[in-house]
Amino acid sequence: MNLLRLNIWRKCILIGFIAAVIAMFSLDWGYHFHIGHVVRLFVGAVAFWVVVDRL
């Protein structure tokens, strides 16, 4: 995947997904996050990716 060729919305989706995963596991929220949360976040990111693909 060539990141330079992606449109701005897809770049936002990728950056947002990576930032959310890093924030989940690096910030102390007082809640224990696990891989299931990452999977749900990934499914949401893929759904946005498909919606952007249809625009």
C-alpha atoms as one frame of an Amber mdcrd trajectory, in Angstrom:
protein
   0.000   0.000   0.000   1.488   3.300  -1.084   0.560   5.815   1.633   1.401
   8.773  -0.599  -1.334   7.815  -3.061  -4.134   7.558  -0.479  -6.643  10.372
  -0.292  -6.889  12.608   2.777  -9.820  10.697   4.323  -7.997   7.377   4.188
  -4.899   8.962   5.682  -7.078  10.325   8.514  -8.566   6.861   9.090  -5.133
   5.220   9.281  -3.648   7.902  11.520  -6.725   7.885  13.765  -6.647   4.095
  14.105  -2.956   4.024  14.976  -3.294   6.946  17.407  -6.288   5.311  19.120
  -4.477   1.990  19.580  -1.406   3.728  20.977  -3.535   5.892  23.289  -5.501
   2.868  24.513  -2.428   1.033  25.700  -0.160   3.904  26.730  -2.510   6.201
  28.685  -3.763   5.092  32.072  -7.554   5.338  31.846  -8.199   3.163  34.879
  -9.604   0.490  32.560  -7.939  -2.643  31.228  -7.935  -2.693  27.424  -7.316
  -5.934  25.563  -7.056  -7.213  22.002 -10.839  -7.394  21.647 -10.993  -3.612
  21.816  -8.408  -3.362  19.050 -10.433  -5.776  16.914 -13.597  -3.684  17.366
 -11.671  -0.516  16.559 -10.243  -2.226  13.453 -13.727  -3.271  12.289 -14.912
   0.317  12.707 -11.920   1.621  10.753 -12.606  -0.855   7.952 -16.259   0.247
   7.877 -15.177   3.874   7.479 -12.688   2.769   4.804 -15.537   1.138   2.828
 -17.736   4.226   3.219 -14.897   6.439   1.956 -14.423   4.040  -0.952 -18.054
   4.631  -1.956 -17.718   8.455  -1.978
